[in-house]
Amino acid sequence: MQMAMAQTAQGFGGLPALRQMGLMIGLAASVALGVAVALWSQTPTYSLLYGSLSQRDAAEVTDALQKSNIPFKIDETSGALMVASTQLQNARMKLAADGLPKGTNNGFEMLSQDQGFGTSQFVEAARYQHALEGELAQTISSLRNVESARVHLALPKRSVFLRQQEEPTASVVLNLYSGRTMDDGEVASIVHLVASSVPHLGPNQVTVVDQQGHLLTARDSAAEAGMTSSQFAYNRKVEGTYIERVENLLSPLVGGGKVRAQVAAELDFTVTEKTQEVFNPDLPALRSEQTSEEQMSSNVSGMGVPGTLSNTPPAAGTTTPPAAAAGAAAATPAAGAVATGGESNGNSSKRSTRNFELDKTISHTRLASGEIRRLSVAVVLDDKETTNDQGETTRAAWKPEELAKFTTLVKEAIGFNAQRGDSVQVINAAFQPVPVEEPLPEPAIWEQPWMWDVLKQVAGAIAVLLLIFGVLKPTLRSLTEKGAAVPMMAGPGGEAGIGEEQVSIGGMRPQGSLPGPQQYEQQITTAKGMIQQDPKRVAQVVKNWVNEDG
């Protein structure tokens, strides 16, 4: 090894200075190229994770990737964040678990910022409205099917006059995930969420639009339309309940997957309110009583012909006035009347009013809607399968009496009522076999994400081997052979010659040459190598031999 290195150094020293410099530059470039290729083969393939992020979100995401030991890089041109292709899905799940990226904080965090000393009331109101819109957008974006959302509020200034009041309105733009849709219930929840968050905002003043420009809320949707939707949902729920009852009842008897049932329910959604007032004459009750009593009395002191006698009171102990003694007609006093000093007349009346209240019942009844008017049930049963002693499976139709038993069970399960027109039909039919789904084809090996990394590593290894065996090794071999040939060509007196290991040509050694320790074949091989490496110097040696022999 040391001898080879010494020969290589001698061969390198025997080259001209220009060739030495070129050889050094070539060797350095080859080594640098090999190192670059090795590093390139070990570098993973990167895929786009996020195209554009704010500086705050980018810092949080890169910190999370570093903690998870996921390789990443940032594109200097676009600022896009890229991760290794094999770690793309893992990085997304890690970031989703940490709630990253959070997005720009346009909510009430804006109000905590310094607004300056000269901020006007209009700017404060506009900033508050923008913060409210950001909060609503973040809340809506937290829904499962919504990727992002924007909310626009139109809040008119409140007036002190009732006739000049303007109602606020709101618009919501939803950016849904690919392949996702919003049903009526989810849209209604967003509408009521926005309406409940803004004062004096009604649900009918909220408009929801998706990223495709489809209107998800109808401005002219009245309460009747909402009730129609709820009625349809309730009708489907009732039908599904009956279908589940029938299938759960018959599946253990005929086998799983061998029964299909459908129910058509006609429901009455009429809302009826009834008020009834009933009197019970057997239970009267005294409500009020009013009694009035009137009594009148009058005293007659003078009666008869006007004069002295008629105006003279009667004498004591007499019950007849003096006028009666004079022959005038005297009235007989009423029974029980006592005449004292003159004639007395009295009158009395008594009245009583009683009000009786009969027993009365007032009832207000609101009948529940959704009453079942009629049920129509259709049931299809697959053929009956039986297994004999040999393990063979045979299929046969159900007998009529068996179908009748199944019909009776279905009627009992749904609460069959013939008066309202319910109908149940159970038939037997052979089901078609369920086709077996073919498994999804496996992706080709060149479509695997790790395939490109393997190809890069293989290509890098091949390039390094080519540099070693195609450039470095031949160069070092050439230098070694030249270094070994240098002492053999240094003859006596400084002239070119074979030296101590001269080669005998044709079995004859030149005069003055000394036999070397090598064998004949080795000398021949060495001579051939010297001829190939430096034929001019060999020619000069032969010429010197000829001159010496001449």
VENZIBEL-V361120 format. One record per run of one state. SS is the DSSP state (~ for helix, > for strand, _ for the rest). FROM is the first residue (numbers start at 0). TO is the last residue. If there is no record, write none. Layout:
ss:SS from:FROM to:TO
ss:SS from:FROM to:TO
This chain:
ss:_ from:0 to:0
ss:~ from:1 to:12
ss:_ from:13 to:15
ss:~ from:16 to:41
ss:_ from:42 to:44
ss:> from:45 to:49
ss:_ from:50 to:53
ss:~ from:54 to:66
ss:_ from:67 to:70
ss:> from:71 to:73
ss:_ from:74 to:79
ss:> from:80 to:83
ss:~ from:84 to:96
ss:_ from:97 to:106
ss:~ from:107 to:111
ss:_ from:112 to:119
ss:~ from:120 to:140
ss:_ from:141 to:144
ss:> from:145 to:153
ss:_ from:154 to:160
ss:~ from:161 to:163
ss:_ from:164 to:167
ss:> from:168 to:175
ss:_ from:176 to:182
ss:~ from:183 to:196
ss:_ from:197 to:201
ss:~ from:202 to:204
ss:> from:205 to:209
ss:_ from:210 to:213
ss:> from:214 to:214
ss:_ from:215 to:221
ss:~ from:222 to:253
ss:_ from:254 to:257
ss:> from:258 to:267
ss:_ from:268 to:270
ss:> from:271 to:299
ss:_ from:300 to:320
ss:~ from:321 to:324
ss:_ from:325 to:341
ss:> from:342 to:366
ss:_ from:367 to:369
ss:> from:370 to:380
ss:_ from:381 to:382
ss:> from:383 to:386
ss:_ from:387 to:391
ss:> from:392 to:395
ss:_ from:396 to:398
ss:~ from:399 to:413
ss:_ from:414 to:421
ss:> from:422 to:427
ss:_ from:428 to:443
ss:~ from:444 to:446
ss:_ from:447 to:449
ss:~ from:450 to:488
ss:> from:489 to:489
ss:_ from:490 to:490
ss:~ from:491 to:493
ss:_ from:494 to:494
ss:> from:495 to:495
ss:_ from:496 to:497
ss:~ from:498 to:500
ss:_ from:501 to:503
ss:> from:504 to:504
ss:_ from:505 to:506
ss:> from:507 to:507
ss:_ from:508 to:518
ss:~ from:519 to:532
ss:_ from:533 to:533
ss:~ from:534 to:548
ss:_ from:549 to:549
